[in-house]
Amino acid sequence: MVVKLESSFEEQKGFLLKVQDTLFYIGAELANSPKAHLTKDHLSELEKVATELQESMSDNWYTKFLLPGGTELGAWLDISRTVCRRAERAAWDYSEESEVSAIILKYLNRLSDYLYLLRCFVNQALEFEEKKFIRKDNA
């Protein structure tokens, strides 16, 4: 995903590299590595960056239920979010068999939120007019 980000998104690219590093720690912790532990600082940083991204967008971005994709980069971020949600569900399933840190579960949940925010941010920055989901009465 990081290679898909254009040079105008250097800040986001740098943060995604941190996220990738954190995901390795999560994998190691889930594999019971004695040296790997996700901390509240990881979660706090993710939440802080997500809030900053949200605040940088237009006021009405969050009132829309959007169709997936938009720009090619937006579509890649939607796919990344889908994979993240799948990992979150797998972690919850695994937590029924083995102890899983609550921070890991929260981190994966917030990460999927961040990926959605990043998708909206990117599409807005690239001046893509989002397509809203319109519910049909018979649905």
N, CA and C of each residue as an Amber inpcrd file, in Angstrom:
protein
   417
   0.8160000  -1.1850000   0.0000000   0.0000000   0.0000000   0.0000000
   0.8610000   1.2490000   0.0000000   1.9410000   1.2050000   0.7550000
   2.7870000   2.3820000   0.8990000   3.3300000   2.8400000  -0.4530000
   3.6840000   1.9000000  -1.3270000   4.2370000   2.2870000  -2.6160000
   3.1960000   2.9480000  -3.5090000   1.9280000   2.7430000  -3.2340000
   0.8670000   3.3540000  -4.0280000   0.6740000   4.8260000  -3.6880000
   1.1190000   5.2480000  -2.5010000   0.9410000   6.6390000  -2.1050000
   1.8560000   7.5460000  -2.9120000   1.2600000   8.5870000  -3.4430000
   2.0160000   9.5470000  -4.2390000   2.8870000  10.4150000  -3.3360000
   3.8040000  11.1370000  -3.9290000   4.7220000  11.9600000  -3.1430000
   3.9950000  13.0580000  -2.3700000   2.7950000  13.4210000  -2.7880000
   2.0550000  14.4560000  -2.0680000   1.4930000  13.9360000  -0.7390000
   1.6530000  12.6540000  -0.4740000   1.1560000  12.0510000   0.7580000
   2.3070000  11.4880000   1.5950000   3.4320000  12.1860000   1.6310000
   4.6200000  11.7080000   2.3450000   4.3510000  11.4890000   3.8350000
   3.6100000  12.3870000   4.4650000   3.3200000  12.2490000   5.8900000
   2.5320000  10.9670000   6.1570000   1.5360000  10.7020000   5.3300000
   0.7280000   9.5020000   5.4870000   1.5460000   8.2450000   5.1740000
   2.4120000   8.3490000   4.1870000   3.2830000   7.2220000   3.8400000
   4.1830000   6.8700000   5.0260000   4.7610000   7.8860000   5.6480000
   5.6190000   7.6580000   6.8110000   4.8660000   6.9960000   7.9560000
   3.6310000   7.4360000   8.1810000   2.8600000   6.8290000   9.2590000
   2.4950000   5.3900000   8.9250000   2.1530000   5.1030000   7.6720000
   1.8290000   3.7230000   7.2880000   3.0300000   2.7960000   7.4660000
   4.2280000   3.3140000   7.2760000   5.4180000   2.5020000   7.5360000
   5.5180000   2.1580000   9.0310000   5.1600000   3.1190000   9.9000000
   5.1230000   2.8450000  11.3330000   4.0730000   1.7800000  11.6430000
   2.9280000   1.8960000  10.9790000   1.8550000   0.9210000  11.1800000
   2.3340000  -0.4700000  10.7830000   3.0200000  -0.5740000   9.6640000
   3.5280000  -1.8770000   9.2320000   4.4750000  -2.4600000  10.2790000
   5.3190000  -1.6220000  10.8460000   6.2240000  -2.0610000  11.9040000
   5.4270000  -2.5640000  13.1110000   4.3930000  -1.8240000  13.4740000
   3.5470000  -2.2070000  14.6040000   2.8440000  -3.5320000  14.3440000
   2.4250000  -3.7580000  13.1030000   1.7590000  -5.0180000  12.7710000
   2.6890000  -6.2170000  12.9640000   3.9840000  -6.0210000  12.7350000
   4.9420000  -7.0990000  13.0140000   5.0130000  -7.3880000  14.5110000
   4.9610000  -6.3260000  15.3260000   4.9410000  -6.5310000  16.7730000
   3.6760000  -7.2660000  17.2010000   2.5540000  -6.9230000  16.5920000
   1.3010000  -7.6040000  16.9120000   1.4230000  -9.0970000  16.5760000
   1.9380000  -9.3760000  15.3880000   2.1200000 -10.7770000  14.9950000
   3.0290000 -11.5210000  15.9550000   4.1070000 -10.8740000  16.3660000
   5.0380000 -11.5070000  17.3010000   4.3800000 -11.7360000  18.6610000
   3.6050000 -10.7600000  19.1240000   2.9260000 -10.9260000  20.4060000
   1.8940000 -12.0520000  20.3350000   1.1690000 -12.1240000  19.2310000
   0.1900000 -13.2010000  19.0740000   0.8680000 -14.5670000  19.0010000
   2.1290000 -14.5840000  18.5590000   2.9030000 -15.8270000  18.5060000
   3.6270000 -16.0910000  19.8330000   3.2570000 -15.3010000  20.8370000
   3.7880000 -15.4600000  22.1990000   5.2690000 -15.1440000  22.3400000
   5.7600000 -14.2030000  21.5700000   7.1320000 -13.7560000  21.7350000
   7.2540000 -13.0310000  23.0770000   8.2460000 -13.3800000  23.8750000
   8.3880000 -12.7080000  25.1750000   8.8780000 -11.2610000  25.0480000
   9.3740000 -10.8910000  23.8920000   9.9450000  -9.5540000  23.7090000
   8.9880000  -8.5610000  23.0610000   7.9090000  -9.0330000  22.4900000
   7.0120000  -8.1500000  21.7430000   5.7320000  -7.8910000  22.5250000
   5.4890000  -6.6230000  22.8040000   4.2530000  -6.2340000  23.4830000
   3.7990000  -4.8870000  22.9450000   2.5960000  -4.8700000  22.4450000
   2.0060000  -3.6170000  21.9850000   1.6660000  -2.7800000  23.2120000
   1.9690000  -1.5100000  23.1410000   1.7100000  -0.6360000  24.2870000
   0.5720000   0.3270000  23.9890000   0.1000000   0.9510000  25.0450000
  -0.9440000   1.9710000  24.8870000  -0.4440000   3.1250000  24.0260000
   0.8630000   3.3460000  24.0210000   1.4320000   4.4240000  23.2040000
   1.1770000   4.1820000  21.7140000   1.2560000   2.9340000  21.2850000
   0.9670000   2.6130000  19.8840000  -0.4750000   2.9940000  19.5460000
  -1.3780000   2.6110000  20.4260000  -2.7940000   2.9080000  20.2250000
  -3.0510000   4.4080000  20.2790000  -2.4500000   5.0860000  21.2360000
  -2.6330000   6.5360000  21.3770000  -2.1420000   7.2820000  20.1400000
  -0.9990000   6.8560000  19.6090000  -0.4710000   7.5090000  18.4180000
  -1.4120000   7.3160000  17.2260000  -1.9200000   6.1090000  17.0560000
  -2.8550000   5.8390000  15.9690000  -4.1110000   6.7070000  16.1090000
  -4.6570000   6.7830000  17.3060000  -5.8500000   7.5900000  17.5340000
  -5.5760000   9.0760000  17.2970000  -4.4040000   9.5410000  17.7160000
  -4.0310000  10.9520000  17.5190000  -3.9210000  11.2760000  16.0320000
  -3.2460000  10.4300000  15.2860000  -3.0840000  10.6590000  13.8440000
  -4.4380000  10.6080000  13.1440000  -5.2940000   9.6860000  13.5470000
  -6.6250000   9.5860000  12.9460000  -7.4400000  10.8420000  13.2280000
  -7.3750000  11.3390000  14.4440000  -8.1070000  12.5620000  14.8010000
  -7.5970000  13.7500000  13.9950000  -6.2890000  13.8710000  13.8610000
  -5.7080000  14.9680000  13.0730000  -6.1530000  14.8850000  11.6150000
  -6.1830000  13.6920000  11.0760000  -6.6130000  13.4980000   9.6880000
  -8.0790000  13.8770000   9.5360000  -8.8820000  13.4490000  10.4700000
 -10.3110000  13.7610000  10.4390000 -10.5300000  15.2750000  10.5110000
  -9.8040000  15.9470000  11.3790000  -9.9620000  17.3870000  11.5420000
  -9.4820000  18.1670000  10.3240000  -8.6180000  17.5790000   9.5290000
  -8.0840000  18.2660000   8.3550000  -9.0400000  18.2230000   7.1620000
 -10.0770000  17.3970000   7.2480000 -11.0050000  17.2610000   6.1250000
 -12.1860000  18.2110000   6.2670000 -12.9320000  18.3300000   5.1790000
 -14.1120000  19.1920000   5.1960000 -15.0940000  18.7070000   6.2620000
 -15.9200000  19.6140000   6.7130000 -16.8040000  19.3430000   7.8360000
 -17.8150000  18.2340000   7.6030000 -18.2280000  18.0150000   6.3870000
 -19.3230000  17.0680000   6.1630000 -18.8790000  15.7100000   5.6480000
 -17.6010000  15.4000000   5.6860000 -17.1350000  14.1290000   5.1190000
 -17.7490000  12.9360000   5.8390000 -17.9390000  13.0430000   7.1360000
 -18.3710000  11.8930000   7.9330000 -19.8730000  11.6510000   7.8750000
 -20.6110000  12.5260000   7.2580000 -22.0610000  12.3450000   7.1980000
 -22.4660000  11.4860000   6.0070000 -21.5120000  11.0430000   5.2490000
 -21.8060000  10.2830000   4.0380000 -21.5620000   8.7950000   4.2540000
 -22.4520000   7.9630000   3.7060000 -22.1740000   6.5350000   3.5980000
 -21.7520000   6.3570000   2.1530000 -20.4790000   6.0970000   1.9440000
 -19.8900000   6.1820000   0.6180000 -19.7470000   4.8250000  -0.0500000
 -19.8760000   4.8360000  -1.3670000 -19.5670000   3.6400000  -2.1300000
 -18.0550000   3.4510000  -2.1260000 -17.5880000   2.2240000  -2.1450000
 -16.1500000   1.9650000  -2.0820000 -15.3980000   2.5560000  -3.2760000
 -14.1310000   2.7760000  -3.0550000 -13.2400000   3.1590000  -4.1460000
 -13.0890000   4.6520000  -4.3120000 -13.4610000   5.0890000  -5.4790000
 -13.2190000   6.4750000  -5.8480000 -12.0150000   6.5080000  -6.7500000
 -10.9340000   7.0310000  -6.2330000  -9.6870000   7.0040000  -6.9860000
  -9.0700000   5.6080000  -6.8560000  -8.0660000   5.3330000  -7.6670000
  -7.3890000   4.0360000  -7.5470000  -6.7820000   3.8780000  -6.1610000
  -6.1810000   4.9390000  -5.6590000  -5.5880000   4.8920000  -4.3290000
  -6.6630000   4.6760000  -3.2650000  -7.7990000   5.3170000  -3.4310000
  -8.9120000   5.1120000  -2.5130000  -9.3690000   3.6640000  -2.5100000
  -9.4010000   3.0590000  -3.6860000  -9.8020000   1.6530000  -3.7910000
  -8.7900000   0.7530000  -3.0810000  -7.5030000   1.0450000  -3.2260000
  -6.4780000   0.2550000  -2.5320000  -6.6330000   0.3860000  -1.0170000
  -6.9830000   1.5720000  -0.5560000  -7.1820000   1.7590000   0.8800000
  -8.4260000   1.0220000   1.3630000  -9.4540000   0.9580000   0.5280000
 -10.6370000   0.1660000   0.8850000 -10.2750000  -1.3150000   1.0080000
  -9.4450000  -1.8010000   0.1190000  -9.0020000  -3.1980000   0.1900000
  -8.1770000  -3.4090000   1.4670000  -7.3010000  -2.4630000   1.7680000
  -6.4930000  -2.5600000   2.9860000  -7.3890000  -2.5890000   4.2210000
  -8.4140000  -1.7950000   4.2150000  -9.3450000  -1.7680000   5.3400000
 -10.0740000  -3.1080000   5.4680000 -10.4460000  -3.6890000   4.3480000
 -11.1110000  -4.9900000   4.3630000 -10.2000000  -6.0540000   4.9670000
  -8.9400000  -6.0500000   4.5770000  -7.9730000  -7.0060000   5.1220000
  -7.7900000  -6.7660000   6.6280000  -7.7570000  -5.5100000   7.0170000
  -7.6100000  -5.1800000   8.4360000  -8.8100000  -5.6790000   9.2330000
 -10.0090000  -5.5010000   8.7070000 -11.2190000  -5.9990000   9.3940000
 -11.1720000  -7.5250000   9.5230000 -10.6810000  -8.1870000   8.4880000
 -10.5480000  -9.6410000   8.5270000  -9.5660000 -10.0470000   9.6280000
  -8.4560000  -9.3190000   9.7380000  -7.4780000  -9.6070000  10.7900000
  -8.0800000  -9.3500000  12.1680000  -8.8850000  -8.3150000  12.2860000
  -9.5410000  -8.0230000  13.5600000 -10.4790000  -9.1720000  13.9610000
 -11.2720000  -9.6480000  13.0110000 -12.1770000 -10.7700000  13.3050000
 -11.3850000 -12.0220000  13.6910000 -10.2770000 -12.2710000  12.9930000
  -9.4470000 -13.4340000  13.3050000  -8.8520000 -13.2990000  14.7130000
  -8.4490000 -12.1010000  15.0800000  -7.8980000 -11.8860000  16.4210000
  -8.9660000 -12.1220000  17.4860000 -10.1900000 -11.6730000  17.2180000
 -11.2820000 -11.9290000  18.1630000 -11.5490000 -13.4260000  18.2750000
 -11.5670000 -14.1130000  17.1510000 -11.7650000 -15.5700000  17.1850000
 -10.6480000 -16.2430000  17.9820000  -9.4190000 -15.8100000  17.7470000
  -8.2680000 -16.3760000  18.4460000  -8.3530000 -16.1000000  19.9460000
  -8.9390000 -14.9520000  20.3070000  -9.0400000 -14.5880000  21.7230000
  -9.9530000 -15.5330000  22.5000000 -10.7630000 -16.3100000  21.7960000
 -11.6080000 -17.2970000  22.4690000 -10.8030000 -18.5270000  22.8830000
  -9.6560000 -18.7390000  22.2320000  -8.8040000 -19.8910000  22.5230000
  -7.6060000 -19.5320000  23.3920000  -7.1210000 -18.3170000  23.2270000
  -5.8920000 -17.9000000  23.8720000  -6.0330000 -16.4390000  24.2970000
  -5.2180000 -16.0390000  25.2410000  -5.2950000 -14.6540000  25.7090000
  -4.7400000 -13.7120000  24.6410000  -5.5230000 -12.6970000  24.3040000
  -5.1150000 -11.6640000  23.3580000  -5.2660000 -10.3230000  24.0640000
  -4.2360000  -9.5370000  23.9980000  -4.2410000  -8.2240000  24.6290000
  -5.3920000  -7.3680000  24.0960000  -6.0630000  -6.6900000  25.0040000
  -7.1370000  -5.7760000  24.6010000  -6.5910000  -4.6570000  23.7240000
  -5.3460000  -4.2920000  23.9310000  -4.7420000  -3.2270000  23.1190000
  -4.6270000  -3.6720000  21.6610000  -4.2950000  -4.9310000  21.4310000
  -4.2210000  -5.4430000  20.0590000  -5.5930000  -5.3490000  19.3930000
  -6.6100000  -5.7840000  20.0960000  -7.9600000  -5.7630000  19.5240000
  -8.4050000  -4.3330000  19.2300000  -8.1210000  -3.4210000  20.1470000
  -8.4730000  -2.0100000  19.9330000  -7.6580000  -1.4270000  18.7800000
  -6.3730000  -1.7650000  18.7350000  -5.5100000  -1.2300000  17.6820000
  -6.0230000  -1.6360000  16.2990000  -6.3560000  -2.8990000  16.1330000
  -6.8460000  -3.3580000  14.8300000  -8.1590000  -2.6760000  14.4660000
  -9.0110000  -2.4630000  15.4500000 -10.2650000  -1.7660000  15.1980000
 -10.0150000  -0.3180000  14.7840000  -9.1420000   0.3710000  15.5180000
  -8.8410000   1.7680000  15.1970000  -8.0790000   1.8850000  13.8770000
  -7.2810000   0.8680000  13.5690000  -6.5490000   0.8940000  12.3030000
  -7.5130000   0.8620000  11.1240000  -8.5380000   0.0420000  11.2080000
  -9.5010000   0.0150000  10.0980000 -10.2230000   1.3540000   9.9980000
 -10.4940000   1.9970000  11.1380000 -11.0850000   3.3450000  11.1030000
 -10.1300000   4.3230000  10.4200000  -8.8490000   4.2400000  10.7980000
  -7.8460000   5.1230000  10.2000000  -7.7630000   4.9190000   8.6780000
  -7.7860000   3.6680000   8.2450000  -7.7020000   3.4030000   6.8050000
  -8.8990000   3.9910000   6.0610000 -10.0700000   3.9690000   6.6910000
 -11.2340000   4.6140000   6.0790000 -11.0300000   6.1270000   6.0300000
 -10.5570000   6.7050000   7.1130000 -10.2820000   8.1410000   7.1280000
  -9.2560000   8.5090000   6.0590000  -8.2070000   7.7110000   5.9540000
  -7.1640000   7.9780000   4.9650000  -7.7300000   7.8960000   3.5540000
  -8.6100000   6.9320000   3.3200000  -9.2590000   6.8000000   2.0140000
 -10.0690000   8.0560000   1.6920000 -10.8280000   8.5370000   2.6620000
 -11.6150000   9.7610000   2.4560000 -10.6990000  10.9620000   2.2330000
  -9.6280000  11.0400000   3.0170000  -8.6670000  12.1340000   2.8960000
  -8.0240000  12.1500000   1.5130000  -7.5800000  10.9910000   1.0700000
  -6.9130000  10.8830000  -0.2300000  -7.8730000  11.2700000  -1.3600000
  -9.0740000  10.7290000  -1.3190000 -10.0370000  11.0480000  -2.3700000
 -10.3660000  12.5360000  -2.3790000 -10.4780000  13.1310000  -1.1900000
 -10.7410000  14.5650000  -1.1170000  -9.5600000  15.3570000  -1.6610000
  -8.3450000  14.9750000  -1.2790000  -7.1460000  15.6720000  -1.7450000
  -6.9910000  15.5730000  -3.2630000  -7.4030000  14.4480000  -3.8190000
  -7.3110000  14.2510000  -5.2670000  -8.5570000  14.7690000  -5.9960000
  -9.4080000  15.4740000  -5.2250000 -10.5990000  16.1370000  -5.7490000
 -11.5600000  15.1880000  -6.4470000 -11.7020000  14.0030000  -5.8680000
 -12.6710000  13.0480000  -6.3780000 -14.0110000  13.3110000  -5.7100000
 -15.0550000  13.3920000  -6.4940000 -16.3920000  13.5800000  -5.9330000
 -16.9450000  12.2130000  -5.5420000 -17.0730000  12.0110000  -4.2460000
 -17.5250000  10.7230000  -3.7250000 -18.9360000  10.4020000  -4.1990000
 -19.1840000   9.1120000  -4.3460000 -20.5120000   8.6210000  -4.6860000
 -21.1600000   8.1340000  -3.3930000 -22.2610000   8.7510000  -3.0330000
 -22.9610000   8.3640000  -1.8110000 -23.8340000   7.1460000  -2.0630000
 -23.9420000   6.3230000  -1.0360000 -24.8590000   5.2030000  -1.0780000
 -26.2630000   5.7570000  -0.8860000 -27.1560000   5.3940000  -1.7850000
 -28.5530000   5.8180000  -1.6860000 -29.3980000   4.5750000  -1.4340000
 -30.0260000   4.5270000  -0.2900000 -30.8670000   3.3820000   0.0500000
 -32.1710000   3.4620000  -0.7320000 -32.4970000   2.3700000  -1.3670000
 -33.7710000   2.2860000  -2.0830000 -34.8440000   1.8540000  -1.0950000
 -36.0410000   2.3450000  -1.2440000 -37.1090000   2.0510000  -0.2800000
 -37.4140000   0.5730000  -0.1400000 -37.2510000  -0.1880000  -1.2110000
 -37.5880000  -1.6090000  -1.1450000 -36.4190000  -2.4860000  -0.6640000
 -35.3350000  -1.8660000  -0.2500000 -34.1650000  -2.6410000   0.1710000
 -34.2710000  -3.0690000   1.6070000
